[in-house]
Amino acid sequence: MVHHNECPLCSSDKISFFLRCRDHLFSKEDFNLFKCSTCDFVFTQDHPGEQDIGKYYESDDYISHDDKAKGFSNRIYLLVRDKMLNKKRKIVERATALKGANLLDIGSGTGYFAGTMKKAGWKVTGIEPNKKASDYGAARFSLEMVRPEQISELPDNSFNCITMWHVLEHFQEPFKYAIEIKRLLKPDGLCIAALPNNNSFDSAYYGILWAAYDVPRHLWHFNPSTFKLFSEKAGFRIVEIINLPLDVFYISILGEKNKGSKLPFIMGLIMGAWFALKSAKRKNKSSSLIYILRKSID
């Protein structure tokens, strides 16, 4: 288990217990979240290390590693995913003002986003630690896939855009990955990262049952304030924040399922719509956010 004696973000020793959450997906184990009183960063304390975390992704219900829709919630996930693929492509192309350039997708899963970008004419490289998911993406979409440990072998300044769709929160050492991302981006390149927002309306409502805590797979729990601090320390600046609108419905459905609701799908849609309406004018309270980053000028 990995234990932190100080805040992983600001290095303050003023950290204390915040919440105790359950792994509803796989192990049914409980894990503690700690919070830093200096910078308000929340992180999973005593989480499995690199050698042990893999088993927590082995559930058939971990849908980003398995293209089979087992269960009603996962069928909803796949429906939402398919609706979002072109939206994500448009976000990348609008932000970069490019088409057909070089893109690195970190945490490619089964390769659907990378495949969408390739079909649109981009030269795409994917990184995915799960071999089953990586092999699937490579075979189905003819993608160039590399293992995470091979990221250091990729050449400097080789990508116009690097994407991470709900990936950074899984990294054991996010600052080390940030160094590689900065190295790999062209001088005018963009990094686009989507993350759950632990300061959202749905997080406040569901509390320890909020599905996006997703312990122990999610190690770091960001919001706009703490991600801004992370970005600056990693040598980036945030140039835009975009709401990821459909995530709140899926997260709310899972939250209702975690609550033991008799009608999790219906209640999740109702609550998701309410949270989406409330956050329409308060983007920073949205369930998920997309951050568009540029390298800071040294």
Phi and psi in degrees as GROMACS dihedral restraints (atoms count N, CA, C in turn):
[ dihedral_restraints ]
;  ai    aj    ak    al  type     phi  dphi    fc
    3     4     5     6     1   -98.3    20    10
    4     5     6     7     1   119.6    20    10
    6     7     8     9     1  -113.4    20    10
    7     8     9    10     1   136.4    20    10
    9    10    11    12     1  -109.7    20    10
   10    11    12    13     1   126.7    20    10
   12    13    14    15     1   -91.7    20    10
   13    14    15    16     1    -9.9    20    10
   15    16    17    18     1  -144.8    20    10
   16    17    18    19     1   166.8    20    10
   18    19    20    21     1   -63.4    20    10
   19    20    21    22     1   126.2    20    10
   21    22    23    24     1   -65.4    20    10
   22    23    24    25     1   -15.5    20    10
   24    25    26    27     1   -96.6    20    10
   25    26    27    28     1   -49.8    20    10
   27    28    29    30     1  -113.7    20    10
   28    29    30    31     1    -2.8    20    10
   30    31    32    33     1    70.5    20    10
   31    32    33    34     1    12.9    20    10
   33    34    35    36     1   -72.1    20    10
   34    35    36    37     1   146.7    20    10
   36    37    38    39     1   -90.9    20    10
   37    38    39    40     1     7.2    20    10
   39    40    41    42     1   -90.4    20    10
   40    41    42    43     1    67.0    20    10
   42    43    44    45     1  -115.8    20    10
   43    44    45    46     1   147.9    20    10
   45    46    47    48     1  -154.8    20    10
   46    47    48    49     1   164.9    20    10
   48    49    50    51     1   -57.4    20    10
   49    50    51    52     1   138.1    20    10
   51    52    53    54     1  -119.9    20    10
   52    53    54    55     1   -58.8    20    10
   54    55    56    57     1  -145.6    20    10
   55    56    57    58     1   155.9    20    10
   57    58    59    60     1  -117.4    20    10
   58    59    60    61     1   115.9    20    10
   60    61    62    63     1  -117.0    20    10
   61    62    63    64     1   153.5    20    10
   63    64    65    66     1  -103.2    20    10
   64    65    66    67     1   145.1    20    10
   66    67    68    69     1   -80.3    20    10
   67    68    69    70     1    93.1    20    10
   69    70    71    72     1   -75.3    20    10
   70    71    72    73     1   -18.4    20    10
   72    73    74    75     1   -81.2    20    10
   73    74    75    76     1   -41.6    20    10
   75    76    77    78     1  -131.2    20    10
   76    77    78    79     1   -68.2    20    10
   78    79    80    81     1   -90.3    20    10
   79    80    81    82     1   -20.2    20    10
   81    82    83    84     1    63.6    20    10
   82    83    84    85     1    14.3    20    10
   84    85    86    87     1   -76.6    20    10
   85    86    87    88     1   157.5    20    10
   87    88    89    90     1  -101.9    20    10
   88    89    90    91     1   143.3    20    10
   90    91    92    93     1  -134.1    20    10
   91    92    93    94     1   145.7    20    10
   93    94    95    96     1   -91.3    20    10
   94    95    96    97     1   138.5    20    10
   96    97    98    99     1  -101.6    20    10
   97    98    99   100     1   135.6    20    10
   99   100   101   102     1  -111.4    20    10
  100   101   102   103     1   155.2    20    10
  102   103   104   105     1  -131.0    20    10
  103   104   105   106     1   141.7    20    10
  105   106   107   108     1   -91.4    20    10
  106   107   108   109     1   125.8    20    10
  108   109   110   111     1   -78.3    20    10
  109   110   111   112     1   -11.2    20    10
  111   112   113   114     1   -83.4    20    10
  112   113   114   115     1   -48.0    20    10
  114   115   116   117     1  -117.3    20    10
  115   116   117   118     1    -3.2    20    10
  117   118   119   120     1    72.6    20    10
  118   119   120   121     1    13.3    20    10
  120   121   122   123     1   -71.6    20    10
  121   122   123   124     1   138.6    20    10
  123   124   125   126     1  -112.8    20    10
  124   125   126   127     1   135.6    20    10
  126   127   128   129     1  -145.1    20    10
  127   128   129   130     1   157.0    20    10
  129   130   131   132     1   -81.4    20    10
  130   131   132   133     1   120.7    20    10
  132   133   134   135     1   -91.8    20    10
  133   134   135   136     1   146.0    20    10
  135   136   137   138     1    54.8    20    10
  136   137   138   139     1    49.0    20    10
  138   139   140   141     1   -89.7    20    10
  139   140   141   142     1   158.9    20    10
  141   142   143   144     1   -61.4    20    10
  142   143   144   145     1   143.0    20    10
  144   145   146   147     1   -81.1    20    10
  145   146   147   148     1  -176.8    20    10
  147   148   149   150     1   -55.1    20    10
  148   149   150   151     1   -38.5    20    10
  150   151   152   153     1   -76.8    20    10
  151   152   153   154     1   -20.2    20    10
  153   154   155   156     1  -111.0    20    10
  154   155   156   157     1   -13.7    20    10
  156   157   158   159     1   -71.9    20    10
  157   158   159   160     1   -24.2    20    10
  159   160   161   162     1   -55.9    20    10
  160   161   162   163     1   -38.0    20    10
  162   163   164   165     1   -65.0    20    10
  163   164   165   166     1   -23.4    20    10
  165   166   167   168     1   -77.0    20    10
  166   167   168   169     1    -5.1    20    10
  168   169   170   171     1  -104.5    20    10
  169   170   171   172     1     3.5    20    10
  171   172   173   174     1   -85.7    20    10
  172   173   174   175     1    -1.7    20    10
  174   175   176   177     1   -66.1    20    10
  175   176   177   178     1   141.0    20    10
  177   178   179   180     1   -63.7    20    10
  178   179   180   181     1   -17.2    20    10
  180   181   182   183     1   -85.1    20    10
  181   182   183   184     1    -3.4    20    10
  183   184   185   186     1   -82.7    20    10
  184   185   186   187     1    89.9    20    10
  186   187   188   189     1   -69.8    20    10
  187   188   189   190     1   -25.8    20    10
  189   190   191   192     1   -70.7    20    10
  190   191   192   193     1   -14.5    20    10
  192   193   194   195     1  -104.8    20    10
  193   194   195   196     1    -1.3    20    10
  195   196   197   198     1  -143.4    20    10
  196   197   198   199     1   123.7    20    10
  198   199   200   201     1   -84.0    20    10
  199   200   201   202     1     3.7    20    10
  201   202   203   204     1   -90.7    20    10
  202   203   204   205     1   130.3    20    10
  204   205   206   207     1   -87.9    20    10
  205   206   207   208     1    84.2    20    10
  207   208   209   210     1   -89.4    20    10
  208   209   210   211     1   118.6    20    10
  210   211   212   213     1    92.3    20    10
  211   212   213   214     1   154.7    20    10
  213   214   215   216     1   -65.2    20    10
  214   215   216   217     1   -42.0    20    10
  216   217   218   219     1   -60.9    20    10
  217   218   219   220     1   -39.1    20    10
  219   220   221   222     1   -72.3    20    10
  220   221   222   223     1   -31.1    20    10
  222   223   224   225     1   -64.4    20    10
  223   224   225   226     1   -37.0    20    10
  225   226   227   228     1   -65.0    20    10
  226   227   228   229     1   -42.3    20    10
  228   229   230   231     1   -56.8    20    10
  229   230   231   232     1   -47.4    20    10
  231   232   233   234     1   -64.9    20    10
  232   233   234   235     1   -36.9    20    10
  234   235   236   237     1   -63.3    20    10
  235   236   237   238     1   -46.1    20    10
  237   238   239   240     1   -63.9    20    10
  238   239   240   241     1   -43.3    20    10
  240   241   242   243     1   -57.4    20    10
  241   242   243   244     1   -46.9    20    10
  243   244   245   246     1   -63.0    20    10
  244   245   246   247     1   -34.8    20    10
  246   247   248   249     1   -69.2    20    10
  247   248   249   250     1   -29.8    20    10
  249   250   251   252     1   -88.1    20    10
  250   251   252   253     1   -16.7    20    10
  252   253   254   255     1   -59.0    20    10
  253   254   255   256     1   -49.3    20    10
  255   256   257   258     1   -70.4    20    10
  256   257   258   259     1   -31.1    20    10
  258   259   260   261     1   -62.7    20    10
  259   260   261   262     1   -43.1    20    10
  261   262   263   264     1   -64.3    20    10
  262   263   264   265     1   -41.4    20    10
  264   265   266   267     1   -58.5    20    10
  265   266   267   268     1   -44.7    20    10
  267   268   269   270     1   -64.8    20    10
  268   269   270   271     1   -37.0    20    10
  270   271   272   273     1   -62.0    20    10
  271   272   273   274     1   -44.5    20    10
  273   274   275   276     1   -63.1    20    10
  274   275   276   277     1   -46.8    20    10
  276   277   278   279     1   -71.1    20    10
  277   278   279   280     1   -33.7    20    10
  279   280   281   282     1   -69.0    20    10
  280   281   282   283     1   -44.7    20    10
  282   283   284   285     1   -66.4    20    10
  283   284   285   286     1   -40.5    20    10
  285   286   287   288     1   -86.9    20    10
  286   287   288   289     1   -18.9    20    10
  288   289   290   291     1    57.7    20    10
  289   290   291   292     1    34.3    20    10
  291   292   293   294     1  -131.7    20    10
  292   293   294   295     1   157.2    20    10
  294   295   296   297     1  -138.3    20    10
  295   296   297   298     1   139.4    20    10
  297   298   299   300     1    75.1    20    10
  298   299   300   301     1    21.5    20    10
  300   301   302   303     1   -91.7    20    10
  301   302   303   304     1  -166.6    20    10
  303   304   305   306     1   -95.6    20    10
  304   305   306   307     1   128.1    20    10
  306   307   308   309     1  -131.0    20    10
  307   308   309   310     1   136.8    20    10
  309   310   311   312     1  -112.6    20    10
  310   311   312   313     1   122.0    20    10
  312   313   314   315     1  -106.9    20    10
  313   314   315   316     1   110.5    20    10
  315   316   317   318     1   -92.1    20    10
  316   317   318   319     1   128.2    20    10
  318   319   320   321     1    79.2    20    10
  319   320   321   322     1    52.3    20    10
  321   322   323   324     1   -70.9    20    10
  322   323   324   325     1   -16.1    20    10
  324   325   326   327     1    58.2    20    10
  325   326   327   328     1  -131.8    20    10
  327   328   329   330     1   -85.8    20    10
  328   329   330   331     1     7.5    20    10
  330   331   332   333     1    89.7    20    10
  331   332   333   334     1    12.2    20    10
  333   334   335   336     1   -68.8    20    10
  334   335   336   337     1   -41.9    20    10
  336   337   338   339     1   -68.0    20    10
  337   338   339   340     1   -45.8    20    10
  339   340   341   342     1   -58.8    20    10
  340   341   342   343     1   -39.8    20    10
  342   343   344   345     1   -65.3    20    10
  343   344   345   346     1   -37.6    20    10
  345   346   347   348     1   -62.3    20    10
  346   347   348   349     1   -42.5    20    10
  348   349   350   351     1   -68.6    20    10
  349   350   351   352     1   -38.6    20    10
  351   352   353   354     1   -63.2    20    10
  352   353   354   355     1   -43.4    20    10
  354   355   356   357     1   -60.7    20    10
  355   356   357   358     1   -30.9    20    10
  357   358   359   360     1   -82.1    20    10
  358   359   360   361     1     3.0    20    10
  360   361   362   363     1   102.5    20    10
  361   362   363   364     1     2.6    20    10
  363   364   365   366     1   -80.7    20    10
  364   365   366   367     1   149.8    20    10
  366   367   368   369     1   -90.1    20    10
  367   368   369   370     1   110.7    20    10
  369   370   371   372     1  -114.9    20    10
  370   371   372   373     1   135.0    20    10
  372   373   374   375     1  -117.6    20    10
  373   374   375   376     1   137.6    20    10
  375   376   377   378     1  -116.1    20    10
  376   377   378   379     1   148.1    20    10
  378   379   380   381     1  -123.4    20    10
  379   380   381   382     1   125.7    20    10
  381   382   383   384     1  -148.7    20    10
  382   383   384   385     1   119.8    20    10
  384   385   386   387     1   -71.9    20    10
  385   386   387   388     1   -26.5    20    10
  387   388   389   390     1   -81.2    20    10
  388   389   390   391     1   115.7    20    10
  390   391   392   393     1   -63.3    20    10
  391   392   393   394     1   -40.0    20    10
  393   394   395   396     1   -61.1    20    10
  394   395   396   397     1   -46.7    20    10
  396   397   398   399     1   -66.9    20    10
  397   398   399   400     1   -41.3    20    10
  399   400   401   402     1   -62.1    20    10
  400   401   402   403     1   -45.5    20    10
  402   403   404   405     1   -63.4    20    10
  403   404   405   406     1   -38.3    20    10
  405   406   407   408     1   -62.9    20    10
  406   407   408   409     1   -48.7    20    10
  408   409   410   411     1   -62.6    20    10
  409   410   411   412     1   -41.6    20    10
  411   412   413   414     1   -62.8    20    10
  412   413   414   415     1   -41.4    20    10
  414   415   416   417     1   -74.0    20    10
  415   416   417   418     1   -44.4    20    10
  417   418   419   420     1   -73.0    20    10
  418   419   420   421     1   -38.5    20    10
  420   421   422   423     1  -113.0    20    10
  421   422   423   424     1     6.1    20    10
  423   424   425   426     1    52.9    20    10
  424   425   426   427     1    48.6    20    10
  426   427   428   429     1   -89.9    20    10
  427   428   429   430     1   149.1    20    10
  429   430   431   432     1   -83.5    20    10
  430   431   432   433     1   112.5    20    10
  432   433   434   435     1  -114.8    20    10
  433   434   435   436     1   139.5    20    10
  435   436   437   438     1  -126.4    20    10
  436   437   438   439     1   155.1    20    10
  438   439   440   441     1   -77.3    20    10
  439   440   441   442     1   152.6    20    10
  441   442   443   444     1   -54.9    20    10
  442   443   444   445     1   -37.4    20    10
  444   445   446   447     1   -70.7    20    10
  445   446   447   448     1    -9.9    20    10
  447   448   449   450     1   -92.3    20    10
  448   449   450   451     1     1.5    20    10
  450   451   452   453     1   -61.5    20    10
  451   452   453   454     1   -32.4    20    10
  453   454   455   456     1   -69.4    20    10
  454   455   456   457     1   -15.1    20    10
  456   457   458   459     1   -86.9    20    10
  457   458   459   460     1   -12.6    20    10
  459   460   461   462     1   -73.4    20    10
  460   461   462   463     1   143.4    20    10
  462   463   464   465     1   -71.7    20    10
  463   464   465   466     1   151.8    20    10
  465   466   467   468     1   -60.2    20    10
  466   467   468   469     1   151.2    20    10
  468   469   470   471     1    51.0    20    10
  469   470   471   472     1    43.5    20    10
  471   472   473   474     1  -107.8    20    10
  472   473   474   475     1    -5.1    20    10
  474   475   476   477     1  -127.7    20    10
  475   476   477   478     1   137.4    20    10
  477   478   479   480     1   -78.5    20    10
  478   479   480   481     1   -26.8    20    10
  480   481   482   483     1  -150.5    20    10
  481   482   483   484     1   138.6    20    10
  483   484   485   486     1  -123.0    20    10
  484   485   486   487     1   126.4    20    10
  486   487   488   489     1  -113.8    20    10
  487   488   489   490     1   145.6    20    10
  489   490   491   492     1  -141.4    20    10
  490   491   492   493     1   100.6    20    10
  492   493   494   495     1   -94.1    20    10
  493   494   495   496     1    99.0    20    10
  495   496   497   498     1    55.8    20    10
  496   497   498   499     1    57.2    20    10
  498   499   500   501     1  -125.8    20    10
  499   500   501   502     1   -42.8    20    10
  501   502   503   504     1   -56.7    20    10
  502   503   504   505     1   -32.8    20    10
  504   505   506   507     1   -67.9    20    10
  505   506   507   508     1   -11.0    20    10
  507   508   509   510     1   -93.7    20    10
  508   509   510   511     1   -16.0    20    10
  510   511   512   513     1   -67.7    20    10
  511   512   513   514     1   133.9    20    10
  513   514   515   516     1   -66.6    20    10
  514   515   516   517     1   -38.5    20    10
  516   517   518   519     1  -131.5    20    10
  517   518   519   520     1    79.9    20    10
  519   520   521   522     1   -63.6    20    10
  520   521   522   523     1   -32.5    20    10
  522   523   524   525     1   -68.0    20    10
  523   524   525   526     1   -34.8    20    10
  525   526   527   528     1   -65.5    20    10
  526   527   528   529     1   -39.0    20    10
  528   529   530   531     1   -67.3    20    10
  529   530   531   532     1   -37.2    20    10
  531   532   533   534     1   -61.2    20    10
  532   533   534   535     1   -37.6    20    10
  534   535   536   537     1   -61.3    20    10
  535   536   537   538     1   -44.3    20    10
  537   538   539   540     1   -65.4    20    10
  538   539   540   541     1   -41.7    20    10
  540   541   542   543     1   -61.2    20    10
  541   542   543   544     1   -43.5    20    10
  543   544   545   546     1   -63.3    20    10
  544   545   546   547     1   -39.0    20    10
  546   547   548   549     1   -65.8    20    10
  547   548   549   550     1   -39.0    20    10
  549   550   551   552     1   -79.1    20    10
  550   551   552   553     1   -24.2    20    10
  552   553   554   555     1   -73.3    20    10
  553   554   555   556     1   140.1    20    10
  555   556   557   558     1   -63.7    20    10
  556   557   558   559     1   160.5    20    10
  558   559   560   561     1   -52.5    20    10
  559   560   561   562     1   -35.5    20    10
  561   562   563   564     1  -103.9    20    10
  562   563   564   565     1    16.3    20    10
  564   565   566   567     1   -74.8    20    10
  565   566   567   568     1   164.7    20    10
  567   568   569   570     1  -121.8    20    10
  568   569   570   571     1   145.2    20    10
  570   571   572   573     1  -110.0    20    10
  571   572   573   574     1   130.2    20    10
  573   574   575   576     1  -119.0    20    10
  574   575   576   577     1   117.7    20    10
  576   577   578   579     1  -126.0    20    10
  577   578   579   580     1   125.7    20    10
  579   580   581   582     1  -101.2    20    10
  580   581   582   583     1   136.0    20    10
  582   583   584   585     1  -143.0    20    10
  583   584   585   586     1   147.8    20    10
  585   586   587   588     1   -63.8    20    10
  586   587   588   589     1   153.6    20    10
  588   589   590   591     1  -114.2    20    10
  589   590   591   592     1   106.6    20    10
  591   592   593   594     1   -77.4    20    10
  592   593   594   595     1     4.3    20    10
  594   595   596   597     1  -110.6    20    10
  595   596   597   598     1    24.8    20    10
  597   598   599   600     1   -85.7    20    10
  598   599   600   601     1   166.4    20    10
  600   601   602   603     1   -62.4    20    10
  601   602   603   604     1   -40.8    20    10
  603   604   605   606     1   -71.2    20    10
  604   605   606   607     1   -32.6    20    10
  606   607   608   609     1   -63.0    20    10
  607   608   609   610     1   -43.6    20    10
  609   610   611   612     1   -64.4    20    10
  610   611   612   613     1   -36.8    20    10
  612   613   614   615     1   -71.9    20    10
  613   614   615   616     1   -47.4    20    10
  615   616   617   618     1   -84.2    20    10
  616   617   618   619     1   -21.2    20    10
  618   619   620   621     1    57.9    20    10
  619   620   621   622     1  -127.2    20    10
  621   622   623   624     1   -67.0    20    10
  622   623   624   625     1   -13.0    20    10
  624   625   626   627     1   -95.1    20    10
  625   626   627   628     1     1.2    20    10
  627   628   629   630     1   -61.4    20    10
  628   629   630   631     1   120.1    20    10
  630   631   632   633     1   -64.0    20    10
  631   632   633   634     1   -26.8    20    10
  633   634   635   636     1   -77.5    20    10
  634   635   636   637     1    -5.4    20    10
  636   637   638   639     1   -68.3    20    10
  637   638   639   640     1   -38.0    20    10
  639   640   641   642     1    38.8    20    10
  640   641   642   643     1    49.1    20    10
  642   643   644   645     1   -70.5    20    10
  643   644   645   646     1   149.8    20    10
  645   646   647   648     1   -93.8    20    10
  646   647   648   649     1    13.3    20    10
  648   649   650   651     1   -69.7    20    10
  649   650   651   652     1   -36.8    20    10
  651   652   653   654     1   -90.3    20    10
  652   653   654   655     1   117.4    20    10
  654   655   656   657     1   -95.6    20    10
  655   656   657   658     1   -30.7    20    10
  657   658   659   660     1  -124.3    20    10
  658   659   660   661     1   138.1    20    10
  660   661   662   663     1  -123.7    20    10
  661   662   663   664     1    97.4    20    10
  663   664   665   666     1   -93.1    20    10
  664   665   666   667     1   160.0    20    10
  666   667   668   669     1  -138.5    20    10
  667   668   669   670     1   175.6    20    10
  669   670   671   672     1   -54.7    20    10
  670   671   672   673     1   -37.7    20    10
  672   673   674   675     1   -68.5    20    10
  673   674   675   676     1   -48.8    20    10
  675   676   677   678     1   -74.0    20    10
  676   677   678   679     1   -30.1    20    10
  678   679   680   681     1   -72.6    20    10
  679   680   681   682     1   -31.1    20    10
  681   682   683   684     1   -61.3    20    10
  682   683   684   685     1   -43.3    20    10
  684   685   686   687     1   -63.6    20    10
  685   686   687   688     1   -44.5    20    10
  687   688   689   690     1   -59.0    20    10
  688   689   690   691     1   -47.3    20    10
  690   691   692   693     1   -59.7    20    10
  691   692   693   694     1   -45.3    20    10
  693   694   695   696     1   -64.3    20    10
  694   695   696   697     1   -41.7    20    10
  696   697   698   699     1   -66.5    20    10
  697   698   699   700     1   -29.2    20    10
  699   700   701   702     1   -86.3    20    10
  700   701   702   703     1    -3.1    20    10
  702   703   704   705     1    90.9    20    10
  703   704   705   706     1    28.2    20    10
  705   706   707   708     1  -126.0    20    10
  706   707   708   709     1   163.8    20    10
  708   709   710   711     1  -129.7    20    10
  709   710   711   712     1   140.5    20    10
  711   712   713   714     1   -80.6    20    10
  712   713   714   715     1   124.4    20    10
  714   715   716   717     1  -103.9    20    10
  715   716   717   718     1   -17.7    20    10
  717   718   719   720     1  -162.5    20    10
  718   719   720   721     1   147.4    20    10
  720   721   722   723     1  -124.8    20    10
  721   722   723   724     1   130.9    20    10
  723   724   725   726     1  -123.7    20    10
  724   725   726   727     1   139.7    20    10
  726   727   728   729     1   -74.0    20    10
  727   728   729   730     1   137.5    20    10
  729   730   731   732     1  -102.5    20    10
  730   731   732   733     1    93.8    20    10
  732   733   734   735     1   -70.5    20    10
  733   734   735   736     1   -33.6    20    10
  735   736   737   738     1   -84.2    20    10
  736   737   738   739     1   -16.5    20    10
  738   739   740   741     1   -57.7    20    10
  739   740   741   742     1   -35.8    20    10
  741   742   743   744     1   -62.2    20    10
  742   743   744   745     1   -29.3    20    10
  744   745   746   747     1   -71.7    20    10
  745   746   747   748     1   -44.6    20    10
  747   748   749   750     1   -64.5    20    10
  748   749   750   751     1   -44.7    20    10
  750   751   752   753     1   -64.4    20    10
  751   752   753   754     1   -36.7    20    10
  753   754   755   756     1   -69.9    20    10
  754   755   756   757     1   -37.9    20    10
  756   757   758   759     1   -61.5    20    10
  757   758   759   760     1   -44.3    20    10
  759   760   761   762     1   -66.6    20    10
  760   761   762   763     1   -37.0    20    10
  762   763   764   765     1   -61.6    20    10
  763   764   765   766     1   -41.7    20    10
  765   766   767   768     1   -66.8    20    10
  766   767   768   769     1   -36.7    20    10
  768   769   770   771     1   -63.7    20    10
  769   770   771   772     1   -42.2    20    10
  771   772   773   774     1   -63.5    20    10
  772   773   774   775     1   -32.6    20    10
  774   775   776   777     1   -71.7    20    10
  775   776   777   778     1   -18.5    20    10
  777   778   779   780     1    84.6    20    10
  778   779   780   781     1    22.6    20    10
  780   781   782   783     1   -59.5    20    10
  781   782   783   784     1   141.5    20    10
  783   784   785   786     1   -71.7    20    10
  784   785   786   787     1   -25.7    20    10
  786   787   788   789     1  -129.2    20    10
  787   788   789   790     1    67.8    20    10
  789   790   791   792     1   -62.5    20    10
  790   791   792   793     1   -35.6    20    10
  792   793   794   795     1   -67.4    20    10
  793   794   795   796     1   -49.5    20    10
  795   796   797   798     1   -65.5    20    10
  796   797   798   799     1   -46.2    20    10
  798   799   800   801     1   -65.6    20    10
  799   800   801   802     1   -36.0    20    10
  801   802   803   804     1   -64.2    20    10
  802   803   804   805     1   -40.6    20    10
  804   805   806   807     1   -64.7    20    10
  805   806   807   808     1   -42.2    20    10
  807   808   809   810     1   -63.8    20    10
  808   809   810   811     1   -48.8    20    10
  810   811   812   813     1   -67.4    20    10
  811   812   813   814     1   -40.0    20    10
  813   814   815   816     1   -60.5    20    10
  814   815   816   817     1   -41.2    20    10
  816   817   818   819     1   -64.3    20    10
  817   818   819   820     1   -38.6    20    10
  819   820   821   822     1   -65.5    20    10
  820   821   822   823     1   -44.7    20    10
  822   823   824   825     1   -65.5    20    10
  823   824   825   826     1   -39.6    20    10
  825   826   827   828     1   -63.5    20    10
  826   827   828   829     1   -40.4    20    10
  828   829   830   831     1   -64.9    20    10
  829   830   831   832     1   -44.2    20    10
  831   832   833   834     1   -64.5    20    10
  832   833   834   835     1   -35.6    20    10
  834   835   836   837     1   -87.7    20    10
  835   836   837   838     1    -1.4    20    10
  837   838   839   840     1   -57.9    20    10
  838   839   840   841     1   -36.3    20    10
  840   841   842   843     1  -105.7    20    10
  841   842   843   844     1     0.7    20    10
  843   844   845   846     1  -132.3    20    10
  844   845   846   847     1    74.5    20    10
  846   847   848   849     1   -54.0    20    10
  847   848   849   850     1   -36.9    20    10
  849   850   851   852     1   -70.4    20    10
  850   851   852   853     1    -2.7    20    10
  852   853   854   855     1  -105.5    20    10
  853   854   855   856     1    10.2    20    10
  855   856   857   858     1   -70.8    20    10
  856   857   858   859     1   155.8    20    10
  858   859   860   861     1   -63.8    20    10
  859   860   861   862     1   -43.0    20    10
  861   862   863   864     1  -133.5    20    10
  862   863   864   865     1   146.5    20    10
  864   865   866   867     1  -133.2    20    10
  865   866   867   868     1   146.6    20    10
  867   868   869   870     1  -105.2    20    10
  868   869   870   871     1   125.7    20    10
  870   871   872   873     1  -107.4    20    10
  871   872   873   874     1   128.3    20    10
  873   874   875   876     1  -104.4    20    10
  874   875   876   877     1   122.7    20    10
  876   877   878   879     1  -120.9    20    10
  877   878   879   880     1   143.7    20    10
  879   880   881   882     1  -118.7    20    10
  880   881   882   883     1   154.8    20    10
  882   883   884   885     1   -66.4    20    10
  883   884   885   886     1   137.4    20    10
  885   886   887   888     1   -68.6    20    10
  886   887   888   889     1   150.3    20    10
  888   889   890   891     1   -79.5    20    10
  889   890   891   892     1   119.4    20    10
